[in-house]
Amino acid sequence: MRFDLYADLAARKACPVNGSLPEGLASGFVDGCTTAFYEAERRSANKEKNEARRCYRQHASQAMLELEGFKRLKLVADVDNLPDPSWIAFEIAFTLETPWYSKDDRPFHVLDNPVRKDRVFGVPFMSAASWKGLLRWACRMHAGLQGYLEKHDGKLEGWNDPDWILHLFGNEKDEAEHFQRGALAFRPTWFSKLGFEVINPHSRRTRAGTQPIYYEVVPAGACGALKLLYAPLDGAADRDKVKPAEALDTLVDAIEALLTIYGISAKRTVGWGTAKIESWRASRRNTEPVTATPLANFKQQVSAWLDSSRGAT
């Protein structure tokens, strides 16, 4: 019996034909396919290399990668018992209209461009940090960043975030003298499907394909949800000289633009990562949640919450 993972992988003579998923995408099944691929590459056996990749793609694309025990593992936040009445939890459910991709940082993989997955569970996901960075950028675009870049040769130097962006997101990491945390907290988005796409660059001279590039993606039609919490510190709105209702009103406009126009994926320049918003939901303590469409109705009800809660304890 072997207890060394790499010794066991080295002893395998063929690519595994199946594996337990989604955890097999973190270790086990993916390691076996990858080992078979690189062993075939060492021997210049192109047919076996292609077979290892085909085996991985076929098995991964047919599986539903739902993470069991989601609530038991406390990966779902309890938004019905928020500690402060001024805190508001948002959940925006969406369906991808184009593939989503974010490159995984796993160095040992059978594919050249695997999609990002959780290192423990093997489930494809978009991290909270990615959401924060993209949504900050979308808010900056709403505040006039594009016009600023056009006037300054595409350089961000000299740009100052408006007060409402600082209130929601805080300072950049390199700010040392006047650092402050933002009022927003983000959660990851988990996906349950995998697919594969091919980008085939064409020669400008011959107009023929050069070398197909394969990408593992979350396919169009997959569902997800953006979950974030507005949790300002006491007195933060007065300190930042912002009105929470106006800041959140602009925030949801930026969320809509990010999902439906800009996209949330790497490779946004080829149109990946756009989505259709299915529902808007907001929750706070001791109040019936708001689930409303269209967006104008949702914004109106959330603004009414904030107006009615001023001075609440």
LINDA-V244548 format. One record per pair of residues at least 6 apart in sequence whose ideal C-beta (glycine too) atoms are under 7 Angstrom apart, sorted by the first residue. I is the first residue (numbers start at 1). J is the second residue. Records with the same first field share a line. If there is no record, write none. Layout:
# LINDA-V244548
I->J / J
This chain:
# LINDA-V244548
2->8
9->31 / 32 / 35
12->32 / 35 / 36
14->36
15->32 / 33 / 36 / 51 / 52 / 55
16->29 / 32 / 33
17->55
18->59
19->28 / 29 / 59
20->28
21->29 / 63 / 65 / 122
22->65 / 67 / 121 / 122 / 123
23->121 / 122
24->30 / 122
25->60 / 117 / 122
26->117 / 118 / 119 / 120 / 121 / 122
30->56 / 109 / 110
33->52 / 55 / 56 / 110
34->108 / 109 / 110
36->52
37->49 / 52 / 53 / 110
40->48 / 49 / 52
41->49
52->110
53->110 / 111
56->110
57->196
60->194
61->194 / 195 / 196
64->192
65->123 / 124 / 192 / 193 / 194
66->192
67->121 / 123 / 190
70->76
77->187 / 227
79->89 / 283
80->283
81->285
82->89 / 284 / 285
85->284 / 285 / 286 / 309 / 312
86->232 / 309
87->229 / 230 / 231 / 284
88->230 / 282 / 284 / 302
89->229 / 282 / 283
90->228 / 282
91->225 / 227 / 281
92->225 / 226 / 255 / 277 / 280
93->223 / 225 / 278 / 279
94->224 / 225 / 259 / 275 / 276 / 277 / 278
95->221 / 223 / 275 / 276 / 278
96->218 / 220 / 221 / 222 / 275
97->220 / 274 / 275 / 276
98->220 / 271 / 272 / 273 / 274
99->195 / 197 / 217 / 218 / 219 / 220 / 272
100->217 / 218 / 264 / 265 / 272 / 273
101->115 / 215 / 217 / 265 / 266 / 267 / 272
102->115 / 116 / 126 / 130 / 265 / 266
103->113 / 116 / 266
104->114 / 115 / 116 / 117
106->114
111->214 / 216
112->214
113->213 / 214 / 215 / 216
114->216
115->124 / 194 / 216 / 217 / 218
116->124 / 125
117->123 / 124 / 125
118->125
123->190
124->191 / 194 / 218
125->188 / 189 / 190 / 191
126->188 / 189 / 264
127->188
128->186 / 187 / 188
131->186 / 226
132->169 / 186
134->258 / 264
135->254 / 255 / 258
136->165 / 169
138->254 / 257 / 258 / 262
139->165 / 251 / 254
140->161 / 165
142->250 / 253 / 254 / 257
143->162 / 165
145->159
148->159
152->158
163->240 / 241 / 242
164->242 / 246 / 247 / 250
166->240
167->183 / 236 / 237 / 240 / 242 / 247
168->182 / 183 / 184 / 247 / 251
169->182 / 184
170->180 / 181 / 182
171->178 / 179 / 180
183->230 / 231 / 232 / 236
184->228 / 229 / 230
185->228 / 229 / 231
186->228
187->227 / 228
189->224 / 225 / 226
191->218 / 222 / 224
192->222
193->218 / 219 / 222
194->216 / 218
195->217 / 218 / 219
196->214 / 215 / 216 / 217
197->215 / 217
198->212 / 213 / 214
199->213 / 215
200->209 / 212
201->210
202->208 / 209 / 210
203->210
226->255
230->248
237->244
244->306
245->303 / 306 / 307
248->302
249->299 / 303
252->295 / 299
256->277 / 295
258->264
259->275 / 277
260->274 / 275 / 277
262->268
263->272 / 273 / 274
264->273
265->272 / 273
279->291 / 293
280->292 / 293 / 295 / 298
281->289 / 290 / 291
282->289 / 290 / 302
283->289
284->305
287->305
290->298 / 301 / 302
292->298 / 301
